[in-house]
Amino acid sequence: DPVWKKAKPGALQSAQHDDAQWPATIQFAYDAEYLYFAVRCKQPPDAPNAAAPTERRTRDADLSAHDRVEVFLDIDRDYFGYYALSVDHRGWTHDSLWGDGTWNPAWYVAARQDGGWWTVEVAIPFSELTGRVPKPRDVWAIGVQRVVPGVGFQSWSTPAAVHVLPDGFGHLVFE
């Protein structure tokens, strides 16, 4: 898609620098209706649950046993409350708002596995996050991390941990 040609990829990296065999990147883009993000992840050697799904996707699935990317959006930058959008290698999702799993936004996910890599593209309407489309120079706090059970942890922002640390969020600047 043309939108991804303009978006710069950000690397997710392990603080232990033990992830050279399983790199991951994320890109963000937006238009008048949606915030988009795309992830591209190499499956680690001997990764658990690397097979494509055989069951039907459910809302707010338990992703704890699966290779997944979690995106945290702190729109007002209070570094306390945030939206959490998680998606795994199968394209299964989990979402919450300030830890409340009853928040169930409409968002769209496409997933693919190919040649030892998995990719996911996500679109979430701004109407599910805020009452308006961000203007140029608006800034949101953001955290991004990848959890691969039994293998390791990667993040874009630091400090980061499997249990979210909002004070480590970086900034997403709308241009």
C-alpha positions as CSV (number, residue, x, y, z in Angstrom):
1,D,0.0,0.0,0.0
2,P,1.3,3.5,-0.8
3,V,0.7,4.7,2.8
4,W,3.5,2.4,4.1
5,K,6.0,3.8,1.6
6,K,6.0,7.1,3.5
7,A,6.0,5.6,7.0
8,K,9.4,5.1,8.6
9,P,9.9,1.7,10.4
10,G,10.9,1.7,14.0
11,A,12.9,-1.2,15.3
12,L,11.7,-3.2,18.4
13,Q,14.8,-4.4,20.2
14,S,15.7,-6.5,23.2
15,A,17.6,-4.7,26.1
16,Q,19.7,-7.9,26.3
17,H,20.7,-7.6,22.6
18,D,19.8,-11.3,22.2
19,D,17.3,-10.9,19.3
20,A,19.4,-10.7,16.2
21,Q,17.7,-13.9,14.9
22,W,14.2,-12.5,15.4
23,P,14.0,-8.8,14.4
24,A,10.8,-6.8,14.4
25,T,9.7,-3.4,13.1
26,I,6.6,-1.3,13.4
27,Q,5.3,1.6,11.2
28,F,2.5,4.1,11.9
29,A,0.4,6.1,9.5
30,Y,-2.9,7.9,9.5
31,D,-5.6,9.5,7.4
32,A,-8.8,11.5,8.1
33,E,-10.5,8.4,9.6
34,Y,-7.9,5.9,10.9
35,L,-4.7,5.4,12.8
36,Y,-2.8,2.6,11.1
37,F,0.1,0.5,12.3
38,A,1.9,-2.4,10.7
39,V,4.3,-4.9,12.3
40,R,6.8,-7.2,10.6
41,C,8.3,-9.9,12.9
42,K,10.7,-12.7,12.2
43,Q,9.6,-15.9,14.0
44,P,12.4,-17.0,16.4
45,P,13.9,-20.4,15.9
46,D,11.8,-23.0,17.7
47,A,9.2,-20.4,18.5
48,P,6.1,-21.9,20.3
49,N,2.8,-21.6,18.5
50,A,4.3,-20.5,15.2
51,A,1.7,-22.3,13.1
52,A,-1.2,-20.5,11.4
53,P,-4.5,-20.7,13.3
54,T,-7.0,-23.4,12.8
55,E,-9.7,-22.0,14.9
56,R,-11.9,-18.9,14.4
57,R,-10.7,-15.6,15.9
58,T,-12.4,-14.4,19.0
59,R,-12.7,-11.0,20.6
60,D,-10.3,-10.3,23.5
61,A,-8.5,-13.6,23.1
62,D,-5.9,-14.8,25.7
63,L,-2.7,-14.0,23.8
64,S,-0.4,-14.8,26.7
65,A,1.0,-18.0,25.0
66,H,1.6,-16.4,21.6
67,D,4.1,-14.2,19.9
68,R,2.5,-10.8,20.0
69,V,2.9,-7.0,19.6
70,E,1.3,-4.6,22.1
71,V,0.7,-0.9,21.3
72,F,-0.2,1.5,24.1
73,L,-1.7,4.9,23.2
74,D,-1.7,7.6,25.9
75,I,-3.5,10.4,24.0
76,D,-3.4,13.0,26.7
77,R,0.1,12.2,27.8
78,D,-0.7,11.8,31.5
79,Y,1.6,8.7,31.5
80,F,-1.1,6.9,33.6
81,G,-4.1,5.9,31.5
82,Y,-3.8,4.4,28.0
83,Y,-5.5,2.3,25.3
84,A,-3.9,-1.1,24.8
85,L,-4.1,-2.8,21.5
86,S,-2.5,-6.3,21.2
87,V,-2.3,-8.5,18.2
88,D,-0.5,-11.8,17.8
89,H,1.1,-13.7,14.9
90,R,-2.3,-15.2,14.0
91,G,-4.1,-11.8,13.8
92,W,-6.0,-12.5,17.0
93,T,-6.6,-9.4,19.2
94,H,-7.0,-8.1,22.7
95,D,-7.9,-4.6,23.7
96,S,-8.4,-2.6,26.9
97,L,-8.7,1.0,28.2
98,W,-6.9,1.7,31.4
99,G,-6.9,-2.1,32.1
100,D,-10.7,-2.4,31.5
101,G,-11.3,-5.2,29.1
102,T,-14.9,-4.3,28.5
103,W,-13.8,-1.5,26.1
104,N,-14.5,-3.1,22.8
105,P,-13.6,-0.8,19.9
106,A,-14.2,-1.6,16.3
107,W,-10.8,-2.1,14.7
108,Y,-9.6,-4.0,11.7
109,V,-6.7,-6.5,11.4
110,A,-5.1,-8.3,8.5
111,A,-2.5,-11.0,9.3
112,R,-0.1,-13.1,7.2
113,Q,2.6,-15.6,7.8
114,D,5.2,-16.2,5.0
115,G,8.7,-17.6,5.0
116,G,9.3,-17.4,8.7
117,W,7.9,-13.9,9.0
118,W,4.6,-12.7,10.3
119,T,3.0,-9.4,9.4
120,V,0.0,-7.6,10.7
121,E,-1.7,-4.4,9.5
122,V,-4.2,-2.7,11.8
123,A,-6.6,0.2,11.3
124,I,-8.5,1.7,14.2
125,P,-10.9,4.6,13.7
126,F,-10.1,7.8,15.5
127,S,-13.7,7.8,16.6
128,E,-12.9,4.8,18.9
129,L,-9.9,6.7,20.5
130,T,-10.7,10.4,20.5
131,G,-13.4,12.9,19.3
132,R,-11.2,14.3,16.5
133,V,-8.5,13.6,13.9
134,P,-5.1,14.6,15.2
135,K,-3.7,17.8,13.7
136,P,-0.2,18.2,12.5
137,R,2.2,18.6,15.4
138,D,-0.2,16.8,17.9
139,V,1.7,14.4,20.1
140,W,0.6,11.3,21.8
141,A,2.6,9.2,24.2
142,I,3.1,5.7,22.9
143,G,4.6,2.4,24.0
144,V,5.3,-0.6,21.7
145,Q,6.5,-4.0,22.8
146,R,6.7,-7.5,21.5
147,V,6.5,-10.5,23.8
148,V,7.6,-14.0,22.6
149,P,6.8,-16.4,25.4
150,G,9.8,-18.6,26.3
151,V,12.0,-16.7,23.9
152,G,12.2,-13.0,24.8
153,F,11.0,-9.4,24.9
154,Q,11.5,-6.5,22.5
155,S,10.4,-2.9,22.8
156,W,10.5,0.4,20.9
157,S,10.4,2.5,24.0
158,T,12.4,2.3,27.3
159,P,12.2,1.5,30.0
160,A,9.8,-1.3,29.1
161,A,8.7,-4.5,30.7
162,V,6.1,-7.2,30.1
163,H,4.0,-5.3,32.7
164,V,3.6,-1.9,31.1
165,L,5.7,1.1,32.3
166,P,4.0,4.2,30.9
167,D,6.8,6.4,32.2
168,G,8.9,4.8,29.4
169,F,6.5,5.7,26.6
170,G,8.0,7.7,23.7
171,H,6.2,10.1,21.4
172,L,4.1,9.7,18.3
173,V,4.1,13.0,16.5
174,F,1.5,13.6,13.8
175,E,2.9,15.2,10.6
